[in-house]
Amino acid sequence: MSPLLNQITAPLGDSALFGALRSVRDALPNWTGHPVAVAAWWILGTVTALAFFLYPYQYLRCTFKTLPGPPRTSVFFGNAFESMEGEPGVQHTAWLNKYGKHVRLHGIGGRSTLLTADITTIGYILQHSYDFPKPAFGSNLLGPLLGWGLLIAEGADHRRQRRVVQPVFGPAHVKLMIPVFLQKSYVLAKMWNDLIDSKGDPVKAGLEASDFAAPNPGTAADIKAAGDDGLKIDTLRFFNRLALDILGVAGMNSDFDSLRKSNNKLSNSYNDIIAAVHAMTPMLLLETLFPILRKLIPTERNRTVTKNVAVTKEESNKLLQAKKKRILGEKQGILAPTDVDKDILSLLIRSNTSAEVPDDQRLNDDEVLAQVTTLLFAGHETTSTGLGFLVARLAANPDVQQKLFEEVSQYPEEMPDFDQLNSLTYLDHVVHEVLRVDSPVMMTIRVPDKDCILPVGQPIVGTDGKLIESISVRKGTNIYIELGYVNNSPEVWGPDAAEFNPDRHDRPPLEKVPGVYGNLLSFLGGARNCIGYRFAVTEMKAATFVLARNFKFEPLPSKPPIKREWMVVQRPLVETETKYGPQMPLLVRKRHAHEL
């Protein structure tokens, strides 16, 4: 019976089932008598009863009982309540600091979870990625929305897809995207200049009447501090649009122009899908646990999602078929290679039809489109959030901002190429440091598909006083990998690891980290690393190059309280304005000619 319980509860992680219960409870006043509420309580009640029944068996079968860890604060919920406290990673960091790099956590219904920040253990898991798949929760949530691309695929499917997709994101192809990154960043710069000149009037700035620079203009102190050359701007809002526009052109050669809020059918549907991913309703949590509920209970959200997924697929398929036709024309000698687009979708079609890929290893049309949708989702979320954290760090560290400005403003080219952009050392260090201290992805979960023995970097003293030189883990156990903890480890980056200091990248790190980029785990490592990391890093560099040349970022005098929440990636919000969603409001000031 234990595998049954694992199938029901393990995919959700330690705290997600409790989150579902809490969400249903909180929503109940608005759902009284609603059939969805009744179904929700029946389902969760059944799962809870089953978990209670199997509790002793689950507790006794744990193979790492002597690992140090916090005592359970609830007989049934274990440490789930505490795991949900604070900002992403805060509670896990506290436990790792107190108990060591391996921590045993008590999960729901007696299940145990392993929390680790041991580089040796993490390296082993990443090197054997296909033996440690992601929990089903993610695929149940994202698969119906994005398709079954690299982000979702596991095992042989992932190997097959990666073989086709990997060449598309090599350095040679990323170089082709630089003009797109820069051109769209200059569009954003002009928009901010126009908003500042118009004192925040969107119509005078050439935008729609409702398209304000921020949800509110700020306090009197904010407005006074802005003067004639500054404005309170919710930078994250515009970075979301910038990332989407870049991905539209670079990904499909389709200009969404979402910076100007044009009525683009594909981008509108995609934005609605993103909103659906972020809207973690009680019913959505239940559907990820029991996917059949999507068909049994056709909620308004599901109808909206189904409609938008259909529109996205239809519009994307039109682009796909047109590009396939052009590439076929090139192969037949009808079109010259210069007539064929160099966007990611075109490159992907070319890679997929290469003679080097056997027929039985090629992607079907749905899988090709899933890669582009995955790129739109993953690239949009991580890059926009990373840029939001970056400008906030510049505002909080004026010395860093000034040094960066001096480097980028003295560079003679407004449109540097790939090699020129990468020659800007301090720009590279700033982006590198932001991805270290403010990685959008702070944690990942892996679930072994068979019983395994995990190596450890240093022996652990167990609660029984005996040395633990490896950790035995049963199939189906959730393993929480704390990426952010490793990124900020003094053992890797020295005693000042908690500080934001781009100059640290002038010296080698103290310890090697098994990540694909910059001795960090921000893009993971091994066969399941983020395949688009070069694209993301280069995009961030290009946007920072343009914006740091043209603007100065300052904290607002009103000091709006910023908190971080987990929304697929960690995103910033204003604590007193959560109804507006993720924000990063700053005072953005124009650079004057004498500064350049």
ABEGO torsion letter per residue (X at the ends): XAAAAAAAAAAAEAAAAAAAAAAAAAAAAAABGBAAAAAAAAAAAAAAAAAAAAAAAAAAABAAAABBEBBBABAAAEAAAAAABEBBGAAAAAAAAAAEABBBBBBBGGBBBBBBABAAAAAAAAAAAAABBBBAAAAAAAAAAAEBBAAABBEAAAAAAAAAAAAAABAAAAAAAAAAAAAAAAAAAAAAAAAAAAGGBAAAAGBBAABBABABAEBAAAAAAAEAABBBBBAAAAAAAAAAAAAAAAAAGBBAGAAAGBBBAAAAAAAAAAAAAABBBAAAAAAAABAAAAAABBBAAAAAAAAAAAAAAAAAAAAAAAAAAAAAAAAAGABBAAABBABAAAAAAAAAABAABBAAABBBAAAAAAAAAAAAAAAAAAAAAAAAAAAAAAAABAAAAAAAAAAAAABABABBBAAAAAABAAAAAAAAAAAAAABABABBBBBBABBBBBBBABBBBBAAGBBBABBBBBBGBBBBBBAAAAAABAAAAEAAAABBBAAAAABBBABBBABABGGBAAAEBEAABBAAAAAAAAAAAAAAAAAAAABBBBBBAAGBBBBBBBBGBBBBBBAAAAAAEBBBBBBBBBBBAAAX
